[in-house]
Structures are given as C-alpha cells and as structure tokens.
Amino acid sequence: MTMPDGHWPRRQPRSHRCMATTEPSLHGKDKTAANQAAAELIGKTIAERSLAKKLERVVFDRGGFFYHGKVKALAEAARAGGLKF
C-alpha cells in the first residue's frame, strides 16, 4: 500500500510500557520514593515486562529532561535488564 504521493505510510509510534513508583507491585520497595534507586527499580521492571512481551528494541523518550540523575538511572537499568535502545 502506498499513499497518493507515492510514499509508504509511516508506522505511528505506540507506547507499550509505562510504569510509576505508585504502582501496587512496587509498594514497600524503596518506599515509592522518587529517587535514583526507585528509577533503577522501574527501569529493571520495565525491561523484565518488555522482554516477557518479546519487545527487545525500544525507543527511550526522555521527555525533554536532561540525561542525568533519575533519567539516566532508569535508562541504564533498562539497558542492563536487556533492552536495546
């Protein structure tokens, strides 16, 4: 299928995984604090869940935030968990 201008249609990006420290499965772990330890836990959990759904390659959107601190901790934990950015 091609578009009228002769180009292939682009696939729209979709969010497959989302997570927050307030999720019930994380209660009691690191007291749901918004710090680097919690970001690492979220990155690790996202990697586990994504790999369980056979999603190995992902795009990491930092949402305009600088790549340091919690953002960096989450991304590195997801990479260590087996995701490829």
C-alpha positions in Angstrom: 0.0 0.0 0.0 1.3 3.4 -0.9 0.0 6.9 -0.3 -1.2 9.1 -3.2 2.2 10.9 -3.2 3.9 7.5 -3.8 5.5 7.2 -0.3 5.0 4.3 2.1 2.9 5.2 5.1 4.9 5.6 8.3 4.1 3.5 11.3 2.9 5.5 14.2 4.9 5.1 17.4 3.0 3.5 20.3 3.7 3.3 24.0 3.8 -0.2 25.1 5.1 0.1 28.6 4.5 2.7 31.3 5.1 2.5 35.0 5.3 4.7 38.1 6.5 4.4 41.7 2.9 4.4 42.8 2.2 1.1 41.2 0.9 -1.5 43.7 3.6 -4.1 42.7 6.2 -1.6 44.0 4.7 -0.7 47.3 7.0 -1.5 50.1 10.1 -1.5 47.9 12.1 1.7 48.5 9.0 3.3 50.0 8.0 4.5 46.5 10.3 7.5 46.7 11.1 9.4 43.6 14.9 9.0 43.7 17.6 7.2 41.7 17.1 3.9 43.5 13.4 4.0 42.5 14.3 4.9 38.9 16.6 1.9 38.7 13.9 -0.4 40.1 11.4 1.0 37.5 14.0 0.5 34.6 14.7 -3.1 35.7 10.9 -3.9 35.9 10.2 -2.3 32.6 12.9 -4.3 31.0 11.5 -7.6 32.5 8.0 -6.8 31.4 9.1 -5.8 27.9 11.2 -8.9 27.4 8.3 -11.0 28.6 6.2 -9.5 25.8 9.1 -10.1 23.3 9.9 -6.4 22.9 13.7 -6.2 22.8 14.3 -3.0 20.9 12.8 0.2 22.3 13.0 4.0 21.8 13.6 5.9 25.0 12.0 9.3 25.1 13.4 11.4 28.0 10.6 13.9 27.6 12.8 16.9 27.3 14.7 16.2 30.6 18.5 16.1 30.6 20.1 12.7 30.5 21.4 12.6 34.1 20.2 11.6 37.6 16.9 9.7 37.6 16.5 9.7 33.8 20.0 8.2 33.4 19.5 5.7 36.2 16.2 4.4 34.6 17.8 4.1 31.1 20.9 2.3 32.3 18.9 -0.1 34.4 16.7 -0.9 31.4 19.8 -1.5 29.3 21.3 -3.7 32.0 18.0 -5.6 32.0 18.4 -6.5 28.3 16.6 -3.8 26.4 18.3 -2.3 23.3 17.8 1.4 22.7 
